[in-house]
Amino acid sequence: MKVWMVHGAFNLDDGKKAWDSVRPYLKEGGATPANFSYGWVGPLTTRRKSREAAKKLVDRVQPEDGVLGFSNGGLVIAYAMEEGLQARNISLIQPALEPGFEFPQKKGVTVYYNPRDFVVSLSVGAFWHEWGRMGRIGPEDPGVRGVDTSRDGGIPATGHFGWRQGKPGQYWSARIAREVITW
């Protein structure tokens, strides 16, 4: 099984380092990590470049694959789902999505969110829209599994990057990798 990893915005290394904490656990679980890079995006290019990236992602992912996205990578995956993406499991970590987004595929979809994510709070406050709020409060779609990384696990994570840093990062990276493979 391949697990496609889709990085967030403002990423200068094509998302390679963004997945360092998860990659060993994917391999340990028997999956083949596959980096999907769509380049750097900023506030003015995010929506357009994310839609373009979504079409490319749909062409690469096979129905037996898993897909893992962080922050703006969640937006890319959501657009890909609207374009017909079929995957075995989809995990979105603090996605840059509106909480009311209705997922075309519900089975096997997990949204990891964190109420203490200040980055998504800034995007909501600065741009006066709901984009990113799902990363803070979770999905409203009742058919999608939501997991609060600040309390629904062995070690609470905080902030936008807490799921992949320090002791919480070890716990959450292992759990997320395991769940995108088996959920």
C-alpha positions in Angstrom: 0.0 0.0 0.0 1.2 3.5 -0.9 0.5 6.4 1.4 0.6 9.7 -0.4 1.7 12.6 1.9 0.5 16.1 0.9 2.3 19.0 2.6 0.9 22.4 3.8 1.4 25.9 2.4 4.5 28.0 2.8 6.6 24.9 2.3 10.1 25.5 0.8 11.4 21.9 0.6 8.5 20.3 -1.3 7.2 18.8 1.9 10.0 16.4 2.4 10.9 17.4 6.0 7.2 17.9 6.9 6.7 14.1 7.0 10.0 13.1 8.7 8.1 12.2 11.9 5.5 10.0 10.1 7.6 8.3 7.4 9.4 5.7 9.7 6.0 4.6 11.1 4.5 4.2 7.7 7.4 2.0 6.7 7.2 0.0 9.9 3.5 -0.6 9.2 4.3 -2.0 5.7 3.3 1.1 3.7 5.4 2.8 1.1 5.5 6.6 1.8 5.1 8.7 -1.4 5.7 12.4 -1.2 3.3 14.6 -3.3 4.6 18.1 -3.8 2.7 20.9 -5.3 5.3 23.6 -4.6 5.1 26.7 -2.5 1.7 28.5 -2.1 1.0 31.7 -0.3 -2.2 33.6 0.6 -2.9 34.9 -2.9 -2.2 31.6 -4.8 -3.5 29.0 -2.3 -6.9 28.3 -3.8 -5.9 28.2 -7.5 -2.7 26.2 -7.0 -4.5 23.8 -4.6 -7.1 23.1 -7.3 -4.4 22.5 -9.9 -2.6 20.2 -7.5 -5.8 18.2 -6.7 -6.1 17.2 -10.4 -2.6 15.9 -10.4 -3.1 14.0 -7.2 -6.2 12.3 -8.5 -4.1 10.9 -11.4 -1.6 9.4 -9.1 -3.6 7.9 -6.2 -5.0 4.3 -6.7 -8.1 3.1 -4.8 -6.0 0.8 -2.5 -3.7 3.8 -1.5 -3.9 5.9 1.6 -3.7 9.7 1.5 -2.4 11.9 4.3 -2.6 15.7 4.3 -1.5 18.5 6.7 -3.0 22.0 6.8 -3.3 23.2 3.2 -2.6 19.6 2.1 -6.1 19.0 3.5 -7.5 21.6 1.1 -5.7 19.9 -1.8 -7.2 16.5 -0.8 -10.7 18.0 -0.4 -10.5 19.4 -3.9 -9.2 16.1 -5.2 -12.2 14.3 -3.5 -14.5 16.7 -5.4 -12.6 15.7 -8.6 -13.3 12.0 -7.9 -10.3 10.9 -5.7 -10.8 7.3 -4.6 -8.6 6.1 -1.7 -8.7 3.4 0.9 -8.1 5.8 3.8 -7.8 9.6 4.0 -6.4 11.3 7.0 -6.4 15.1 7.3 -4.3 16.8 10.0 -5.6 20.2 11.0 -6.9 20.8 7.5 -7.3 24.3 6.0 -11.0 23.7 5.4 -14.3 25.2 6.4 -15.8 23.1 9.2 -19.0 22.6 7.1 -17.2 21.0 4.1 -19.2 17.9 3.0 -16.9 15.1 2.2 -17.8 13.2 -1.0 -16.1 10.1 0.5 -16.9 9.4 4.2 -15.7 5.9 4.8 -12.1 5.8 5.9 -11.8 9.6 6.4 -10.4 10.9 9.6 -9.9 14.6 10.5 -7.3 15.3 13.3 -7.9 18.8 14.8 -6.6 20.9 17.6 -8.5 23.7 19.4 -5.1 25.3 20.3 -4.0 25.7 16.7 -3.1 29.4 16.5 -2.1 29.2 12.8 -5.6 28.3 11.6 -7.0 30.9 14.0 -4.9 33.6 12.3 -6.2 32.6 8.9 -9.8 32.8 10.0 -9.3 36.2 11.8 -7.0 37.8 9.1 -9.1 36.8 6.1 -12.7 36.8 7.6 -13.7 33.4 6.3 -14.0 29.9 7.7 -11.0 28.5 5.7 -8.8 26.6 8.2 -11.4 26.5 11.0 -11.9 22.7 10.6 -8.3 22.3 11.7 -9.2 23.9 15.0 -12.8 22.6 15.7 -13.1 19.4 13.6 -15.5 18.4 10.9 -19.2 19.0 11.1 -19.9 16.2 8.6 -21.4 13.4 10.9 -20.1 10.7 8.5 -16.4 11.7 9.1 -14.4 10.7 12.1 -12.9 13.6 14.1 -10.0 13.2 16.5 -9.0 16.0 18.9 -5.2 15.8 19.2 -5.3 17.9 22.4 -7.3 15.3 24.3 -8.2 12.1 22.4 -5.0 10.3 22.9 -2.2 9.3 25.2 -0.2 12.5 24.9 -1.9 15.8 24.2 -0.5 17.9 21.3 -0.9 21.7 21.0 -0.5 24.2 18.3 -0.2 23.8 14.5 2.9 21.5 14.6 2.5 19.8 18.0 1.3 16.5 16.4 4.8 16.0 14.9 7.2 17.5 17.5 8.7 16.2 20.7 7.0 13.5 22.8 3.5 14.3 21.5 4.9 14.1 18.0 6.2 10.6 18.6 2.7 9.4 19.9 0.7 11.2 17.2 2.9 10.5 14.3 2.8 6.8 15.1 -0.9 6.8 15.6 -1.7 8.8 12.5 0.5 6.5 10.4 -1.1 3.4 11.9 -4.6 4.7 11.3 -4.1 5.8 7.7 -2.9 2.3 7.0 -5.6 0.4 8.9 -8.6 2.6 9.5 
